[in-house]
């Protein structure tokens, strides 16, 4: 079956750095997405990785290792507004998006 | 970026009534639209995929006669929850994609609507 695993919840301190991991087992791979979702709102696109390596975009970076079926989202200089759920999703061989359950990130002052 | 709207933002209805939710792509043509349902503290669950002018493809476990999807134009898809019951109360989110899968690019990923919160009393 297809499976995406990410931690249920993480806590970090304002101004610090946090890494949210995602491992996946899917039928085929055509890219991995990270979305941010604030409570009561729809997800918003953060990043897309299809090749191995690190993609940096401001305070957020996303890393992919296809051989390990592994990705992480790195958030630097955490701000209170970063408190949200972070969803990992993978395009399988049919370009169907397979979603992880999301990681709730709690930022403390 | 591309904008997707949903209407209504929230709706409260009595058990047994039907509710229609509209999803519109405002500045692009959406050949494919997706309908998701999200229960509290859970991830998105894909309900169905609809392509303009053809019947929707429903995920396993989703009743097509209860959740009617119409994708009549390249900018509009509707989801009708028929004979709604309290267990149908959820956050319904649509998303739209403009290109065929073979040409999908990072910046052309699915664009999400703001969601519709349905409460069935």
Boltz contact constraints between the chains, C-beta under 6 A:
constraints:
  - contact:
      token1: [A, 42]
      token2: [B, 93]
      max_distance: 6.0
  - contact:
      token1: [A, 42]
      token2: [B, 112]
      max_distance: 6.0
  - contact:
      token1: [A, 42]
      token2: [B, 114]
      max_distance: 6.0
  - contact:
      token1: [A, 42]
      token2: [B, 115]
      max_distance: 6.0
  - contact:
      token1: [A, 43]
      token2: [B, 112]
      max_distance: 6.0
  - contact:
      token1: [A, 45]
      token2: [B, 109]
      max_distance: 6.0
  - contact:
      token1: [A, 48]
      token2: [B, 106]
      max_distance: 6.0
  - contact:
      token1: [A, 95]
      token2: [B, 101]
      max_distance: 6.0
  - contact:
      token1: [A, 99]
      token2: [B, 43]
      max_distance: 6.0
  - contact:
      token1: [A, 99]
      token2: [B, 44]
      max_distance: 6.0
  - contact:
      token1: [A, 101]
      token2: [B, 43]
      max_distance: 6.0
  - contact:
      token1: [A, 102]
      token2: [B, 43]
      max_distance: 6.0
